Amino acid sequence: GRPFTESSAQYITPDVYVYKVGDDWMVVLNEDGLPKLQLSPFYRNMMQKTLKPTGDGPDGKDLQASEKEYVQTKLRSAVWLIRSIHQRQRTLHKTMKAIVKFQKDFFEKGIEHLHPMVLRDVAQEIGMHESTVSRVTTNKYVHTTQGIYELKFFFNNGLPSGDGDSIASESIKDKIRHIVSAENIKSPHSDQEIVEILKQQKIEIARRTVAKYREMLGILPSSKRKQLF
């Protein structure tokens, strides 16, 4: 089938790993392939050279004031870049630790135990702005005992359940996926029937919400899922 497609497999390299050690969950950043940035000794030594009067010919030993100022500017930029990268890594680590704290049941038991969580929850936990949390979790992936997930996956709204608690939208999607996978292909469940099944599990949800989640999961309507043979 290779001649019929030009797409190639895109493998995901996790940015963070979450391991369980004893009773604790450990967050480890994936720094494989990340270059160890440092300032070149050549430019550090250059700053130790003495200034030469303007108009002197180049002697390879001294610098003019404008030359030294230029090197200082570039060194400050380099230091700022290195510090920014380190700060971003620290922020990613703090963010993931906060996610593990809020979603411990997910890491222990799976997607059915995912809790509702928004950017504000993590932002308040780590003392940063929501926009910072949003940026640091964009296109970042974590390797967990439950599989590899994008960090954005853990942020989802909740719907009320019959026991007074809220249930995460991703957990409801997972339940819908399981209901459809276990249905009779000759008589698949309609959206309203899925609503009734979820209601038996103490999950109150509107039919239009079931339809929206079903479409997000790429599941066809019951009329198109029906198989006669």
N, C-alpha and C positions, 0 to 999 in steps of 0.2 A: 503493500500500500504506500510505500515511501514516495513513488513518483507522483502520487495524487495530492500531496500536501507539501507546503513549503515551511510549515511551522515546525519548530524544534522544542523539545521538552525544556521547560524553565524550572531548574531546580532551586529550591529555597534554602538559603544558608541562614540558620537562626542567628539572631543578634544577641540573644540571651538564652541561657540554660537554667532550668529550675530543677534542682535535685532534692530528694528527701534523704536527710542524714539523721538517723535515729528518729526522733519526734519532730525535728525541725526541717523547714524548707530553706534551702540555700539558693541564692541567686548569684549566678556567675556570668559575667559578660564574655562574649566570644570575641577575643582579640587576635585570633589567628589571621595573619595577613595584614593586620593593622601596623603600619610602619611606626617605629619608635622615633618620633620627631625630636630633633635637638639642634641647637645652633652650631654652626660650623666654627671650629676653633680658628680658622683662617680669618674670619671677620671679627672675632673677639680680639685676636692679636692685633688686627688692623687698628682697633680703637685705642690701643696702647701707644701708637705712634705719636710723635710730637707734631705740632702744627708747624708748617713752614710759611714763610712770608709769601703773600700773593705775588705772583710773577716769577718766582723761582722755578727753575726747570725741574722736571721730574727726576727724583733721585732714587725712587723705589723704596725709600725709608720713611719719609714724612708725608703728611697730608695737609692739604689746604683746609681752611675752616669749612668751606662749602662741601668739600668731599667728606669730611668727618660728619657733618650734619646729615648728609645724604645716607651714609652708612648707619648712623644712629636711628634715622627714621625707618629704614628697612629692618633693622634689628628689633625695634619696638613693634613693628607690624608682625614680625615672625613670632615674637613672644606672645603677642595678643592671640595669634592664630593657635599656637600650641595650648595656651590656657583655655581657649574657647572649646577646643576638641576635648580636653580633659574634663571641662565643666559639663559638656554634653554627655560624656560617658558617665559621670557621677549622677547627673540628673536621670539618665536612663536607668541606672542601678536603683536609685531611690524610688523611681516610679514603679519599677517592677516589684520591689519589695512591698510597696503599698498595695499593688494589685494582688499579690499573694496573700496579704493580710485580709483584704476584703473578700477574696474569692477562694479561701482555703478549702471550703467544701468541694469546690470544683476540682481542685488538684487532688483531693483525697478520693472523691467518689464519681466524678464525671460531669458531663454537661447538664444532666438533669438537676444538678445542685448548684448551677450557676445563679448568682444573686444579681438583682438589678444594681447597676452602678453607673454613675455619670462622671464626666471629667471633673466636676466640682468636688466630688468626694476625694479623689486622689490629690487634686490641687491643694485642698485644705490640709490633707494629711502630710504632704511634703513641704507645705509653706510656699507654694509657687502659684503663678497665674494659670488659669485654665488653658490659655493659648500656648503656654510653654509645654504643658502636658500634651496638648494636641500635637504640637510639632514633633516632640520627641518620640511619640508613639506612631507617627505616620510611616508606613512602609517598614515597620520593624516587626520581627517575628521572634517568638519564643518557643523553645523546645521543652515540652512537659511530658509527664508520664501519660498524659491523655492524648498526646500528639503534638503537632506543630500548629500554632495559631498566630494570627496577626494580633498585635497588642490591641488594636481597635475592637477586636472581637469581644473583649471583656467589658466594653462600655455599651450598655444596652438599657432601655427603659423597662419598667416592670408593669405587670398587670395584676390586679387584685385576685387572690385565690380565696377559696371558701373558708380557710382556717384563719383568715385575717391578715396573713402575710402577703407579700408581693412575690411574683414569680417572673424571672427574666424572660424577655421575648425570645432569646436564643433557645432557652429550655423548651418553650412552647413550640418553636419551629422543629426542634428535635422530636418532640412528642408527635407532631403531625407527620413527620417523616416516618416514624415507626408505625403509626396507625395505617398509613397508606401502604407501607411495605408488607403489612400483615393482612391486608384486606383480601376478600375474594375477588379475583380478577374478572369473574363473570358478573359480579354485582358490586362494583366499587362504591365506596362511601361518597355521598354528596357532601358539600361544604356544611350543610345544616346537620347532617349525621355526625360529622366530625365535631361540630359544636356540642352535640349531645354527649358524645363520648368523653370529651374534655370536661364537660359539666359533671359527669360521674366521677372524674378525678379531682373535683372541687376547683376547676378552673373556669371562671366566667369569661367568655370571649364572644364577641359579635361575629356573625357569619361573614361580614365583609372583611373583618380582620383575618379570619381563617383563609379567605380567598387571597388576600394580599400576601400572607405568609407563604401560602402554597405556590403562588406565582414566583415569589422570591427564591423558593427552593427549586424552581424549575419543574414543578409537578403539574401535569395537565389536568383539566377539569374531569370529573367523573365520566362524562359522556365520551371523552376521548381516551380514557384509561380502560374502558370496558373491552374485554376480549371474549369472543364467543367460543373460540376453540382453544 
